[in-house]
Amino acid sequence: MKALRVKPEFVSLLKTGDFDTFSVSHFRDAYLQLTGDDSKPKNLTSQLVKRHLRKLEEHGVLERVDTGKLHPIEYRIKDLTRLDSRPSVRQHVEATPEQAGKLLPEGVVHTLKLKLNKYRTGLLSSAGALEEYEAIAKVQPSLKEAIQKKYDQTREEYAKTLGKVRAIESLLDPKPSL
């Protein structure tokens, strides 16, 4: 049987004991609360959760509960000991909020994540503005000089914001740099 790749957050949630019987949306909401990552739409996160839950079902960790309805699909924990067996489960190696929390207090991690989301939104906004300035300059070459100052300011703002994003990411994901 192919090795099962499980996100550490999923293992953590399943082992809390709060999930004897649960729906996909209930598990998704708990996952979002644990990670604090609201940057992705809920439907993408639901797809991620469904894929992992199906894998866990295939490997005998979970079983579907027959509700007599097509939706919502409900699962029940069948055998958590399979999560601990080394040959069948490989966990993704990536920084989790739990790892970041070991170095930083939970409140600080939460504040940094909020700032990070704000800065990422700013990056997208600046990138969009830069693209628009370039498009306008191509369509109306006579306006190139008039918008150059705004373009330069936006590019500088983009660079500063990117630096802030990288600084916060380095605090949340403390991997030793060479």
Secondary structure, DSSP 4 states (H G I P E B T S, - for coil): -PPEEE-HHHHHHHHTS--SEEEHHHHHHHHHHHH---SS-HHHHHHHHHHHHHHHHHTTSEEEE--SSSSS-EEEE--GGGGT-TTTEEE-----HHHHHHHS-HHHHHHHHHHHHHHHHHHHHHHHHHHHHHHHHHH-GGGHHHHHHHHHHHHHHHHHHHHHHHHHHHHHS-PPP-
